[in-house]
Amino acid sequence: MLIVATLFSAPLWVSAMADAYVASRYGPQIPFDENTWRSSNLNGSNVTVRQRMIRDLVVNVLPGLNRNAIEQKLGKSPAHAEMRRYTDADLEVREMDETGQWKPFPRTGIGHYWDEFDWDLLYQLGKEQIIIYDHKGQELSPDGEVLLIRLD
């Protein structure tokens, strides 16, 4: 009977271990701070300040706020046009402007990123925190985490 109970509880144990690992990677949550949010560095593989603020932001700060109040706290959200998908042809040519800075790639694809979630506001949080590694033991996640907000 003990073997049967162990076999049935294994999926729960594995899931709990994965959750504990992700929670330990995120570190302790911190209170939301507008200035820290706006100036946070989103590059790198470590957990960002935004990812550590997300619980307080979603539970205590955002409820009841309208679009203008949210954008005042978090900064301007990209418009849908700025999130249009790329095509292969868009990424073939890279041009510089008059000042020597790279121009953004054109976006001529069909649809927008995260269309399936019908979002109104979108904010980058940092690199996705997952437990997948490649054959060399390197974390394998090119994706970023985003906060998608849908307004009533």
N, C-alpha and C positions, 0 to 999 in steps of 0.2 A: 504494500500500500504506500509505503514511503517513496518508492521509486516512481509510482504513478503521480503522486503529489509533486515530486521534484520536477518531473517532466512537464506537468501542466503549469507549474509556477516559473519555469525557465524563461518563457517569453516576457513575463512581467519583470523578472530580475534583470534581464538584458536591457529592457526598456528603461528601467530605473537607473541602471549604470550609465546609459547613454545620456539621460537627463542630468545626472549628477556631473558628468564630464562637461557638458555644455554649460551648466550653471557655474562650475568652477572656472571655466574659460572666461565667462563674462565678468567674473569678479562681482564684488558687491555693487548693487545699484546705488546711484547717487541722485540727489535732488536735481530737478531741472533748473538750469540757469541760462537765460537768454544769451548773454555775452559768450559764455563757454560754448553753447550750441553753435552760434554763428561763426566762431573762430576755430572750431575743432578741425583737426587734420583727419581726413577720411582715407588717406593712403596708408599702405602697409598692411601687414597681416595680423596685427594685434587688434584686440577689441578696442573700438573707439569710444570716446567720451559719450557720443550720441547713443551708442548701443547701451551704455551703462545708465543713461538717463531715461531710456524709453519707457520703463514701467511708470515712473513718476509722471512723465509727460502724458501718457495715455490715461492713467487713472485719475490724476489730480489736476492737471492743467487744461487739457483740451475739452473735457465735457462742457457743453453749453456755449462754446465759442463759435462765432460765425467766421466766414472766410477771411474778412479783413483783420479780425483779431488774431486769427491763427497766423496769417502772413506777417503780421506785426511782430509776433513772438518768434517765429521760426525763420523768417525771411521769405522772399518771393519763391513760389513754386514754379517749376517749369510748366509752360503751356503744352497742350497736346501736340502742337506743331513742332515743338522742340524735342518731342519724344517719338516722332515718326521713325519708323524702322528704316535701316540702311539697306541698300541693295549692294551686290558685289561691285557693280560699276561705280557706286559712290565712293568706295574705298580704294579704287585704283589710282587716282590722281590726288596728290597733296599739293596745295598751292600756298604761297606766302603772300601776305598783304604788303602794302607800301612800307610799313615799318619793320618788315622782316619777321613778323610773327606768323605762325601757322594759322591759316584760315580753318574754321571748322569744316568737317566733311559735309557735303550736301546730304540731304535726307529725302530720297525720292521713293522709298519703299511704300508698300501698301500696309496700312494699319499703323498702330502705335504700340510701343512697349507697354505691357500690363493692361492692354485693352479689355481683357477678360474680367478685370476687376472693376471696371467702370469708375475710375478714380477722378476726383476733383483736384486734389492736391497731392504732391509727391515730394518726398525728401529722402535723399541718400543718407544711409546710416553708417555704412562701412562694408567691409568684406563679410560675406556670408560665413557664419560660424558653424561648420559641420564636421563630422567625424569620418571623412573619406581621405585616404592617403593614396598616392601613386606608388609605383613599384620601388621608388627610392626612399619612401617614407616621408615625402613632402606632402603637405596639405594640398588637396586637389579641389579648389573651388575658385573659379574665375569670376563667379557671380557676386554681386553686391546685394546687401540687404537694403530694402527701402521701406519707408513708412508711407503707406497709401491711405489717404483720407477721402472718404466719400461723405458729402454733405447732404442734408435733407433738403 
